[in-house]
Amino acid sequence: MKRAVLYLRVSTLDQTTANQERELRDIASRMGWDIRKVYKDHGISGARGRDKRPAFDALCRDAAKRQFDVVMAWSVDRLGRSLQDLVGFLSELHALRIDLFLHQQGIDTTTPAGKAMFQMMGVFAEFERSIIQERVRAGLKRAVSEGQTLGRPPIVPELEKRIPAAL
């Protein structure tokens, strides 16, 4: 029997996680999975980082301890809004051999088809990162060709002389 956990999140205080939880519990029951813990971030935006979402942070720490076999969430946007953070989380789960079940996207990495879909998502995320890197490099090259100086602005000589004296 797989040890499952639920991750539930709503963005505002007037919303409820009850619908997400009820549906995911039904699915876990049908799959024969034992729900070990429910992590809830209530009234917290998915755009916030892990440090601003206490339940998500606890989920990640417990994953590192291998306290469960599968993470269940209503939708990929419940896990996060930042593609970079999301890809990092998914990679972490994959490295720990923890499966992922996303109800709305129909992704279940406990199945061969789900694993394939998960890997395709990773390929597209990597492709997107590469495109962004190319755009940044092109922008930097253009800025240099236009005479812009990159990096931090230089320290005013007067201030530079005062720094050793202050230390």
DAHUUR-V971514 format. One record per backbone hydrogen bond with DSSP energy under -1.0 kcal/mol. CO is the residue of the C=O (numbers start at 0). NH is the residue of the N-H. E is the energy in kcal/mol with one decimal. If there is no record, write none. Layout:
# DAHUUR-V971514
<<CO & NH & E> <CO & NH & E>>
This chain:
# DAHUUR-V971514
<<1 & 33 & -2.8> <2 & 68 & -3.3> <2 & 69 & -1.7> <3 & 35 & -3.5> <4 & 71 & -2.9> <5 & 38 & -3.2> <7 & 40 & -2.5> <9 & 43 & -1.9> <11 & 14 & -1.3> <16 & 20 & -2.6> <17 & 21 & -2.7> <18 & 22 & -2.1> <19 & 23 & -2.4> <20 & 24 & -2.6> <21 & 25 & -2.0> <22 & 26 & -2.1> <23 & 27 & -2.5> <24 & 28 & -2.2> <25 & 29 & -2.3> <26 & 30 & -2.2> <27 & 32 & -2.8> <33 & 3 & -3.1> <36 & 5 & -2.1> <38 & 7 & -3.1> <40 & 9 & -1.8> <44 & 47 & -1.1> <45 & 80 & -1.8> <48 & 51 & -1.6> <49 & 52 & -1.3> <52 & 56 & -2.5> <53 & 57 & -2.3> <54 & 58 & -2.4> <55 & 59 & -2.3> <56 & 60 & -2.3> <57 & 61 & -2.7> <58 & 62 & -2.2> <59 & 63 & -1.8> <61 & 66 & -1.9> <62 & 65 & -2.0> <68 & 98 & -3.0> <69 & 4 & -2.0> <70 & 100 & -3.0> <71 & 6 & -2.6> <72 & 102 & -2.1> <73 & 103 & -2.8> <74 & 77 & -1.5> <75 & 79 & -1.1> <81 & 85 & -2.6> <82 & 86 & -2.8> <83 & 87 & -1.9> <84 & 88 & -2.3> <85 & 89 & -2.7> <86 & 90 & -2.4> <87 & 91 & -2.1> <88 & 92 & -2.4> <89 & 93 & -2.4> <90 & 94 & -2.6> <91 & 95 & -1.7> <92 & 97 & -2.8> <93 & 96 & -1.2> <98 & 70 & -2.4> <99 & 108 & -2.5> <100 & 72 & -2.5> <101 & 105 & -1.0> <101 & 106 & -1.7> <106 & 101 & -3.0> <107 & 110 & -1.9> <110 & 114 & -2.3> <111 & 115 & -2.2> <112 & 116 & -2.3> <113 & 117 & -2.4> <114 & 118 & -2.3> <115 & 119 & -2.2> <116 & 120 & -2.2> <117 & 121 & -1.8> <118 & 122 & -2.0> <119 & 123 & -2.4> <120 & 124 & -2.3> <121 & 125 & -2.4> <122 & 126 & -2.2> <123 & 127 & -2.4> <124 & 128 & -2.3> <125 & 129 & -2.1> <126 & 130 & -2.2> <127 & 131 & -2.3> <128 & 132 & -2.5> <129 & 133 & -2.3> <130 & 134 & -2.2> <131 & 135 & -2.4> <132 & 136 & -2.6> <133 & 137 & -2.4> <134 & 138 & -2.4> <135 & 139 & -2.6> <136 & 140 & -2.5> <137 & 141 & -2.4> <138 & 142 & -2.3> <139 & 143 & -2.4> <140 & 144 & -2.3> <141 & 145 & -1.4> <142 & 147 & -2.5> <143 & 146 & -1.8> <155 & 159 & -2.3> <156 & 160 & -1.7> <157 & 161 & -1.3> <158 & 162 & -1.4> <161 & 165 & -2.1> <162 & 166 & -1.6>>
